[in-house]
Amino acid sequence: MFEIRLHGRGGQGVVTGAELLSVAAFDEGKYAQAFPSFGSERMGAPVVSFCRIDDKAIRLREPILEPDALIIQDPTLLHSLDLFSGLNPEGYVLINSTRSFEELGIADFVKRFPPHHVCDVGATELAMKHVGRPLPNAALLGGFAAITKLLAFNSVAKAIREKFPGRVGEFNIAAAREAYETALAT
């Protein structure tokens, strides 16, 4: 089973991001579940969402404490919460940022991971460029597909298109595609 924990703030699409990952996995014939964990349920408050993907039925229902991957939609949470708690030492980390790991204050930490398992992508900037709104979730899913190879980009694009039909979906897919290509290049 592959377990993903998504961290962000209310209004950034953290819950939708987990949902889209699970839909992409279903489209590939896998079992998946996605569910959120809310605190104060207000715009800007920290939000955590979870996604599990497996080749067999998933019976677990508790939060993910030992993730195989982290998607961090808001880098301001890096030093205010223990986002890396329980992370698999061979795991993956995708951070929504254009800043270097040194600038983020996590350079020594990320050196512990295998090459290409930790990536930063300016997903908010890509969303602004393609969608016109600062919603990084779809772009980050493209980056996630690139670094983990768990899901095909076409499955991610299909899930986005199903959730957001029309131009909005196509704009989000363009942001995800650019994030995918950026992550592949790192």
BELBEL-V308977 format. One record per residue. N is the residue number from 1. RES is the residue in one small letter. OMEGA is omega in whole degrees, -180 to 180 (none if undefined). BURIAL is # if it has 24 or more other C-alpha atoms within 12 Angstrom, else .. Layout:
# BELBEL-V308977
n: {N & N}
res: {RES & RES}
omega: {OMEGA & OMEGA}
burial: {BURIAL & BURIAL}
This chain:
# BELBEL-V308977
n: {1 & 2 & 3 & 4 & 5 & 6 & 7 & 8 & 9 & 10 & 11 & 12 & 13 & 14 & 15 & 16 & 17 & 18 & 19 & 20 & 21 & 22 & 23 & 24 & 25 & 26 & 27 & 28 & 29 & 30 & 31 & 32 & 33 & 34 & 35 & 36 & 37 & 38 & 39 & 40 & 41 & 42 & 43 & 44 & 45 & 46 & 47 & 48 & 49 & 50 & 51 & 52 & 53 & 54 & 55 & 56 & 57 & 58 & 59 & 60 & 61 & 62 & 63 & 64 & 65 & 66 & 67 & 68 & 69 & 70 & 71 & 72 & 73 & 74 & 75 & 76 & 77 & 78 & 79 & 80 & 81 & 82 & 83 & 84 & 85 & 86 & 87 & 88 & 89 & 90 & 91 & 92 & 93 & 94 & 95 & 96 & 97 & 98 & 99 & 100 & 101 & 102 & 103 & 104 & 105 & 106 & 107 & 108 & 109 & 110 & 111 & 112 & 113 & 114 & 115 & 116 & 117 & 118 & 119 & 120 & 121 & 122 & 123 & 124 & 125 & 126 & 127 & 128 & 129 & 130 & 131 & 132 & 133 & 134 & 135 & 136 & 137 & 138 & 139 & 140 & 141 & 142 & 143 & 144 & 145 & 146 & 147 & 148 & 149 & 150 & 151 & 152 & 153 & 154 & 155 & 156 & 157 & 158 & 159 & 160 & 161 & 162 & 163 & 164 & 165 & 166 & 167 & 168 & 169 & 170 & 171 & 172 & 173 & 174 & 175 & 176 & 177 & 178 & 179 & 180 & 181 & 182 & 183 & 184 & 185 & 186}
res: {m & f & e & i & r & l & h & g & r & g & g & q & g & v & v & t & g & a & e & l & l & s & v & a & a & f & d & e & g & k & y & a & q & a & f & p & s & f & g & s & e & r & m & g & a & p & v & v & s & f & c & r & i & d & d & k & a & i & r & l & r & e & p & i & l & e & p & d & a & l & i & i & q & d & p & t & l & l & h & s & l & d & l & f & s & g & l & n & p & e & g & y & v & l & i & n & s & t & r & s & f & e & e & l & g & i & a & d & f & v & k & r & f & p & p & h & h & v & c & d & v & g & a & t & e & l & a & m & k & h & v & g & r & p & l & p & n & a & a & l & l & g & g & f & a & a & i & t & k & l & l & a & f & n & s & v & a & k & a & i & r & e & k & f & p & g & r & v & g & e & f & n & i & a & a & a & r & e & a & y & e & t & a & l & a & t}
omega: {178 & -175 & -176 & 175 & -180 & 179 & 176 & 179 & 179 & -180 & -180 & 180 & 180 & -180 & 179 & 178 & 178 & 178 & -180 & 176 & -179 & 178 & 178 & 178 & 177 & -180 & 178 & 178 & 180 & 172 & -180 & 173 & 177 & 179 & -178 & 171 & -177 & 172 & -176 & 175 & 175 & 179 & 178 & 179 & 177 & 180 & 175 & 176 & -173 & 174 & 174 & 179 & -179 & 177 & 178 & -177 & -178 & -178 & -179 & 178 & -177 & 178 & -179 & -179 & -179 & -175 & 171 & -180 & 174 & 170 & -176 & -176 & -179 & -177 & 177 & 178 & -174 & -175 & 178 & 178 & 177 & -176 & -174 & -179 & 175 & -176 & 177 & -180 & 176 & -173 & -177 & 177 & 175 & -176 & 175 & -180 & 171 & -180 & 179 & 177 & 176 & 180 & 178 & 179 & -178 & -175 & -179 & 180 & -175 & 177 & -179 & -174 & 177 & 178 & 177 & 177 & 179 & -174 & 171 & -179 & 178 & -175 & 178 & 178 & 178 & 178 & 178 & -179 & -173 & -174 & -178 & 179 & -177 & 179 & -171 & -169 & -178 & 179 & -180 & 178 & 174 & 177 & 178 & 179 & -179 & -174 & -176 & -174 & -180 & -179 & 176 & 178 & -179 & 177 & 177 & -180 & 179 & 179 & 178 & -179 & 178 & -178 & -177 & -179 & 176 & -174 & -179 & 178 & -179 & 178 & 178 & 177 & 177 & 177 & 179 & 180 & 179 & 176 & 178 & -179 & 178 & -179 & 178 & -176 & -178 & none}
burial: {. & # & # & # & # & # & # & # & # & # & # & # & # & # & # & # & # & # & # & # & # & # & # & # & # & # & # & . & . & # & # & # & # & # & # & # & # & . & . & . & . & . & . & . & . & # & # & # & # & # & # & # & # & # & . & . & . & . & . & . & . & . & . & # & # & # & # & # & # & # & # & # & # & # & # & # & # & # & . & . & . & . & # & # & . & . & # & # & . & . & # & # & # & # & # & # & # & . & . & . & # & . & . & . & . & # & . & . & . & # & . & . & . & . & . & # & # & # & # & # & # & # & # & # & # & # & # & . & . & # & # & . & . & # & # & # & # & # & # & # & # & # & # & # & # & # & # & # & # & # & # & # & # & # & # & # & # & # & # & # & # & . & # & . & . & . & . & . & # & # & # & # & # & # & # & # & # & # & # & # & # & # & # & # & . & .}
